[in-house]
Amino acid sequence: MKAMGQRTWTKGEPLALIELEDPTPRAGEVRVRVRAIGVNPVDWKMREGGPLRLALRLVGPPLPFIPGVDFAGVVDAIGAQVTEVKVGDRVVGGTNFARGQRGSYADTVVVRPDQICKLPDAVPFDVAGALPVVGVTAWMSLVEIGHLSDGAKEGAAAQALLLLGASGGVGHVAVQIAKLRGARVVGVCSSKNADAVRAFGADVVLDYGAGDPLVAAREHGPFQVVVDCVGGYKGSACRALLGPGGRHVMIAGDKPGAMAQVLIAPIRSKSVLGRATTERLSHLVDAIAQGKLRVQIVERFPLAEVEKAHAQSKTGRMTGKMVLLV
């Protein structure tokens, strides 16, 4: 197998082509030939130190380090006791270093069946490859943690969502999921991205360059969920906008002070990083296949040009997702 990775734990070491023996799936494992890989901030953050890098070194696989979580491709081998998928199935999923798995910046990954979801022919590999981290993070934030009810059902009351960073990877998917559930969505972004956020379905768009968006959001609350995809907003100010039972969710949970926020009583703040599971992915894949959800792909790169993609991701000015093609 071929991958882009680092041979040492040296901070800042460029990603380089690494060739390894093709892994053989063990019992309960699936091998996937990768076609497309989504780029996420967590990929380059794991290269730069901090809690994510430390966790990787403590419980992750041995060197060489191969980054990446998102992938889409075709199953080409299965281990014993695997019945959920078969060779030839198109799938989408996410790797998990806590299970000793290498990352997805490669032409081959080995994962467990509960980390993947079958992919209909109607969903292209590049779209699917961009989905797992942002889609699952949005789903967990709104549904599992935020308890955003399905207001689209007859008789259900609509709830409100405040989304800080509504034009980014997680943000633009979260807007759409919330609208599918019948919620009122107030999105915060720059003025240049306002039209795009409205096109994704936001009812109100606030420009963070025109003043404190948390102050401007007061007239549109209270909110069932306040999701901070940026990490630069005070937790206390976000929690002040919540209604009874509301939750404040932080996507950029590695920011300084994030851990302290989740310990403040009453516990209304939560830090989250999406973990791909079959059940979570199936909701999202079905919505894409039905044309009810889309992932905005802003650029596609060959896998060998991953450093260009990381440099662009670090600017924090992405409107959607970048994808690596294998």
Secondary structure, DSSP 8 states (H G I E B T S, - for coil): -EEEEBSS--TT---EEEE-------TT-EEEEEEEEEE-HHHHHTTS-HHHHHHHHHHS--SSB----EEEEEEEEE-TT--S--TT-EEEEE--GGGT---SSBSEEEE-GGGEEE--TTS-HHHHHTSHHHHHHHHIIIIIIT----TTSTT----EEEEETTTSHHHHHHHHHHHHTT-EEEEEE-GGGHHHHHHHT-SEEEEGGGS-HHHHGGGG--EEEEEESSS-S-HHHHHTTEEEEEEEEES-TTSTTHHHHTTSTTT-EEE------HHHHHHHHHHHHTTS----EEEEEEGGGHHHHHHHHTTS--SSEEEEE-
